[in-house]
Amino acid sequence: MRSSLFIYGACFAAALLSTGAVAQEGQARATFPASFFSDANPQNALDLLERVPGFTLVEGSEVRGFGDAAGNVLVNGVRPPSKDVSLVEYLERIPAASVERIDLLDGAVVGLDAGGSLLVANIVLAASDSSSGTLRINGEGVGDGRVGGSATATWQGSFRGASLSASVQGGRSGLELLEGQEMLFSGDGSLIEEGPLRDRRAEDTFAGSLLASGRILGLDTILSGSIRTYAWGRFSENHLVAGGLLTRPRTDVEAQNYDRRASEVSLQLSKAFHRHEIRFNALRNTSDVSDSSGIEIRRTASDFDSSLFISDSDQTEDILRLSWEFKSNDWSTQFALESVRTSLSAESAFRRTLSSISQPVESEFTQVGEVRGSAAFSATYSGLPDFIIVAGLASERSRISLTSPLNSSNTYQFLKPRLSISWAASSKMTLSLSAERSVGQLDFSDFVGAQQVGDGSSTQTNADLQPPQTDAFRLAVERRWGESGSLGLTLVREQWKNLVDVVPVDLGQGVGNIPEAESYGFDIEVTWPVDFVLPGAELKLAGAWRDTSVRDPFNGRSRPPQMLEHDRTTLSLRHVLSSRLTYGGSYTYTPPRRIFRRDQFIEFLEGESMNVYGELTLREGLKLRAEINNIGGQDLDRSLIRYAGTRELADVSSVEIRERIGRSSLAIQLASTF
């Protein structure tokens, strides 16, 4: 059946072949000049990018190093020099008026800067010495009376021949209110207890960044720095009574807090001569994370149980990267060397109280360090009519050292080959086939034991972790029509080795590796103008589907990987009613998330959500946006099944169900350019 899926996909792609004209710019699949976006009165480059047919922004991966952290956006042919500043934040700095055009490029043409993406957007800026900026003020509220507000200001200009850009943002957002009930059943299905619950969440952020660029000693120089803080909090309260009995309720209180403080400074130097370009990047970023989760089960004022898990970690990363590129009429060659040094210090403590009596504190201190070097080579050949062939090879060697309680070190070395062939079947049609091996990075936090106070499970430290390896095969087809219609379909086949999951460790469980796994599925992107129904309207569909299975290390049965599901599927409508008024909405399906432990199974079901919005241009450079999220509420359910022994082999001991609805929220934004 799996081979049939690819055959059907290939036949479907072949059936779409046709001839026609589409705006091209060099090797761009499609080009969108600034005039293409004028009907929506955009304010920054992000507004423009969201209107590009058949393109979805992909932020860089949160991995160590610089080369593997690339997103799918370039600015003037170069990826942004920072890891800490997100692509969204970076694009919001760029005024829409300074954008000359946006080119969609084949990821194979971009090479090492594509970050593995099949499609990359290159934002081409017009030369300008003028200064400009944006100011956005946001407000939101939820049903329990809480309100939040935030503001973002960006500026771009020049000073003594140097180009400058800056941004600052801060405030409270992400307000959520979940209401519902919790039920606890015995293994035979009898109701043990039930009661109402209320869950409130919010986040506070502050971020500031500054970037300066110019020529120093004949080198194109970019210097950037950023600082940010992020705090997320959750408070949940349940009032439970025994099933069918009028007894004094028991109160369960859960609280979670996550605080992160980070800073980064980066330097980029580049020099172009003849057909060559040399680029040097240096980055240093630091982060300090405090995380706590606790639960209190109170029967009376003097009779209660409680659990509290606290962890604090400090991480530092230093990166040096040197890359070289050569271009000729038919060939483009890239070579990069990178060195990364990362260190993490983490301290955790678990405190417990049983029947109001404090228990001994369990604590752990772990230090993890990594020294990693990599070399990558990519060659692109475009000498054949309508074909682009790319071959690449990367080599990576790293050494991870751990102090107490493990006192061990491991050395890893991998080769990562890549081959891609793209065929421009017509001016509107592109087919591509690729095979690639990628090697993931180990999350330093996986080396640190953790206690989940919400479900009572724990994971132990494990010094035998291996990085996961993926062999991926993709067949992609892209079809464009008219001015803005597009269809992109990618068939995916993946084989994994050393997949990171939860496995038996000593007498308990911990983060470890499953020897092998496999997956197949597809990704789809559609932009469909529906002018024949609503002039100026378009539908967008972005979704994915995967069939993935692994052999469970506890019971030997087949199951999906830990928490590894495909992306959300979103169907959205946008209607430009006039030059001043735009409205739209979206429907989003979120797949289930599942956690597998030795004696537990947890499933999160988020359900569907619907949002609507309207944008009104009050005057040139001033726009008002109103948005209602989670219309009618969104189901956010959780089920926790506990077993008397090994999951699915032993009898069920209890089932805990939380049925919650995320209440609707209103958000208002006022945005201005100056």
Secondary structure, 3 states (H helix, E strand, C coil): CHHHHHHHHHHHHHHCCCCCCCCCCCCEEEEEEHHHHHHHCCCEHHHHHCCCCCCCCCCCCCCCCCHHHCCCEEECCECCCCCCCCHHHHHHCCEHHHEEEEEEEEHHHHHHHHCCCCEEEEEEECCCCCCEEEEEEEEEECCCCCEEEEEEEEEEEEECCEEEEEEEEEEEEEEEEEEEEEEEEECCCCEEEEEEEEEEEEEEEEEEEEEEEEEECCEEEEEEEEEEEEEEEEEEEEEEEECCCCCCCEEEEEEEEEEEEEEEEEEEEEEEECCEEEEEEEEEEEEEEEEEEEEEEEEECCEEEEEEEEEEEEEEEEEEEEEEEEECCCEEEEEEEEEEEEEEEEEEEEEEEECCEECCCEEEEEEEEEEEEEEEEEEEECCCCCEEEEEEEEEEEEEEEECCCCCEEEEEEEEEEEEEEEEEEECCEEEEEEEEEEECCCCHHHHCCEECCCCCCEEECCCCCCCCEEEEEEEEEEEEECCCEEEEEEEEEEEEEEEEEEEEECCEEEEEEEEEEEEEEEEEEEEEECCCCCCCEEEEEEEEEEEEEEECCCCCCEECCCCCCCCCEEEEEEEECCCCEEEEEEEEECCCEEEECCCEEEEEECCEEEEEEEEEEEECCEEEEEEEECCCCEECEEEEEEECCCCCCCCEEEEEEEEEEECCEEEEEEEEEC
